[in-house]
Amino acid sequence: MGRRRQGVRPMGVVDPVLTSIDGGASGHPPAVGAPQPALGGRAAALHGAQHGVTRLPRDDASDRARLWHVVLSVAGAPVPLSELKRGLEQLAHDHTPFLTARYATDHGEIRYWEQAEDLHDAAAMALRLWGEHKASAKLPPWEIVGLEVVDRPTYHKRIAEGYGESPAFVGGVHPF
């Protein structure tokens, strides 16, 4: 899944924001659990025109896309903590839906949200994440040793039941 950051343009030049995801034009991810306005037909067109948004055509598959919470576990030969932390921080910068990373000298865990049509697509994208960013973020040559992908309702049910990640570790890069 490719992601593109909006670049800085010369003064007075405005690029239209292209999005096929509701709410994707704001440049900020919606708050988890926040209600999203339902705009349809003429209201959606007016909203998009007012905010410089050009809607891309959507097919039935994009209408079914949903959020998946991903936990990717990696492990390998020990590396210096400072190098690993820098690499994970770069990954957080490169991969915008990044939530949290925890690490030790020989293993790590990354938690984030992925948007995909189904579990298979979300898992496939998660399994590519480490390899695709290994060179650019200078991550260690570790292998993926674990993967958990759950849909948004399941994630929120776990949090409500007290089985979620400790609030002290939500967001950022932290040692175990």
C-alpha positions as CSV (number, residue, x, y, z in Angstrom):
1,M,0.0,0.0,0.0
2,G,1.7,3.2,-1.1
3,R,1.6,6.3,0.9
4,R,2.4,9.8,-0.2
5,R,3.1,12.8,2.0
6,Q,1.9,16.2,0.8
7,G,5.0,18.2,-0.2
8,V,5.5,21.9,0.3
9,R,4.6,23.8,-2.8
10,P,5.6,27.3,-3.9
11,M,3.4,30.0,-2.6
12,G,0.1,30.3,-4.5
13,V,0.3,26.8,-6.0
14,V,-2.2,24.4,-4.7
15,D,-2.4,20.7,-5.5
16,P,-5.8,19.1,-5.4
17,V,-6.0,16.4,-2.7
18,L,-6.9,13.1,-4.3
19,T,-8.6,10.6,-2.0
20,S,-10.8,7.6,-2.3
21,I,-11.1,7.3,1.5
22,D,-13.8,9.2,3.4
23,G,-12.2,11.8,5.6
24,G,-8.8,11.3,3.9
25,A,-8.5,14.9,2.7
26,S,-8.0,16.5,6.0
27,G,-4.4,15.4,6.2
28,H,-5.0,14.1,9.8
29,P,-6.2,10.6,10.7
30,P,-9.6,10.5,12.4
31,A,-9.6,9.9,16.1
32,V,-10.1,6.3,16.9
33,G,-13.7,5.7,17.7
34,A,-14.7,9.3,16.6
35,P,-18.0,9.4,14.7
36,Q,-17.6,10.2,11.0
37,P,-20.0,12.4,9.2
38,A,-22.0,10.6,6.5
39,L,-21.9,12.8,3.4
40,G,-23.5,11.5,0.2
41,G,-24.5,12.8,-3.2
42,R,-24.6,16.6,-3.6
43,A,-23.5,17.2,0.0
44,A,-20.3,15.2,-0.5
45,A,-19.6,17.0,-3.8
46,L,-20.1,20.4,-2.1
47,H,-17.9,19.4,0.8
48,G,-15.2,18.2,-1.5
49,A,-15.4,21.3,-3.7
50,Q,-15.1,23.5,-0.6
51,H,-12.1,21.7,0.7
52,G,-10.2,21.3,-2.6
53,V,-10.8,17.5,-2.8
54,T,-11.1,15.6,-6.0
55,R,-12.8,12.3,-5.4
56,L,-11.4,9.3,-7.1
57,P,-13.9,6.8,-8.5
58,R,-14.7,4.1,-6.0
59,D,-15.5,0.6,-6.8
60,D,-17.3,-1.9,-4.7
61,A,-14.1,-3.2,-3.1
62,S,-13.1,0.2,-1.8
63,D,-16.5,0.6,-0.2
64,R,-15.7,-2.5,1.8
65,A,-12.3,-1.4,3.1
66,R,-12.1,-1.3,6.8
67,L,-9.5,-0.7,9.6
68,W,-7.4,-3.6,11.0
69,H,-5.2,-3.4,14.1
70,V,-1.9,-5.0,13.4
71,V,0.8,-6.3,15.8
72,L,4.0,-7.3,14.0
73,S,6.7,-9.1,16.0
74,V,10.3,-9.3,14.8
75,A,13.4,-10.9,16.2
76,G,17.0,-11.6,15.3
77,A,20.7,-11.1,16.3
78,P,21.3,-8.5,18.9
79,V,21.9,-4.9,17.7
80,P,22.8,-1.7,19.6
81,L,19.6,-0.2,21.1
82,S,20.4,3.3,19.8
83,E,20.6,2.1,16.2
84,L,17.4,0.1,16.6
85,K,15.5,3.0,18.2
86,R,16.6,5.4,15.4
87,G,15.4,2.8,12.8
88,L,12.1,2.4,14.5
89,E,11.6,6.2,14.8
90,Q,12.4,6.5,11.0
91,L,9.8,3.7,10.3
92,A,7.3,5.7,12.4
93,H,8.0,8.7,10.3
94,D,7.8,6.8,7.0
95,H,4.7,4.7,7.8
96,T,2.1,7.3,8.8
97,P,-0.6,5.0,10.5
98,F,2.2,3.9,12.9
99,L,1.1,3.7,16.5
100,T,3.7,2.2,18.8
101,A,6.9,0.3,18.7
102,R,8.6,-1.5,21.6
103,Y,12.1,-3.0,21.4
104,A,14.9,-4.8,23.0
105,T,18.4,-5.7,21.6
106,D,17.1,-8.9,19.9
107,H,13.4,-8.4,19.3
108,G,10.7,-5.8,18.7
109,E,7.0,-5.2,18.2
110,I,5.2,-2.7,16.0
111,R,1.5,-1.8,16.5
112,Y,-0.4,0.2,13.9
113,W,-3.7,0.5,11.9
114,E,-4.0,-0.8,8.3
115,Q,-6.8,-0.2,5.9
116,A,-7.7,-3.2,3.8
117,E,-10.7,-4.9,2.3
118,D,-10.3,-8.1,4.3
119,L,-8.0,-9.9,6.7
120,H,-5.9,-11.5,4.0
121,D,-5.0,-8.1,2.4
122,A,-4.2,-6.6,5.8
123,A,-2.0,-9.5,6.7
124,A,-0.2,-9.4,3.4
125,M,0.5,-5.7,3.7
126,A,1.7,-6.2,7.3
127,L,4.1,-9.0,6.3
128,R,5.7,-6.7,3.7
129,L,6.1,-3.8,6.1
130,W,9.4,-4.8,7.7
131,G,11.1,-5.8,4.4
132,E,9.9,-2.8,2.5
133,H,11.3,-0.4,5.1
134,K,14.4,-2.3,6.1
135,A,16.8,-0.3,3.8
136,S,15.2,3.1,4.0
137,A,14.8,3.1,7.9
138,K,18.1,1.1,8.4
139,L,16.3,-1.6,10.3
140,P,18.2,-4.8,11.4
141,P,17.9,-7.9,9.2
142,W,15.5,-9.5,11.6
143,E,12.8,-11.9,10.6
144,I,9.1,-11.6,11.3
145,V,8.2,-14.1,14.1
146,G,4.6,-13.1,14.8
147,L,1.6,-11.4,13.4
148,E,-1.8,-10.5,14.8
149,V,-4.4,-8.8,12.8
150,V,-7.8,-8.0,14.3
151,D,-10.7,-5.9,13.0
152,R,-11.6,-2.6,14.7
153,P,-14.6,-3.9,16.6
154,T,-12.6,-6.8,18.1
155,Y,-9.8,-4.4,19.1
156,H,-12.2,-2.0,20.8
157,K,-13.9,-4.9,22.6
158,R,-10.5,-6.1,23.9
159,I,-9.7,-2.6,25.1
160,A,-13.1,-2.3,26.8
161,E,-12.5,-5.7,28.6
162,G,-9.1,-4.5,29.8
163,Y,-6.9,-6.6,27.5
164,G,-5.4,-3.8,25.4
165,E,-1.9,-2.3,25.4
166,S,-1.0,-0.3,28.5
167,P,-1.8,3.4,28.0
168,A,1.8,4.2,29.1
169,F,3.0,2.7,25.8
170,V,0.5,4.0,23.3
171,G,2.3,6.1,20.7
172,G,6.0,6.4,20.1
173,V,9.0,4.2,20.3
174,H,9.8,2.7,23.7
175,P,12.0,-0.1,25.2
176,F,10.3,-3.2,26.6
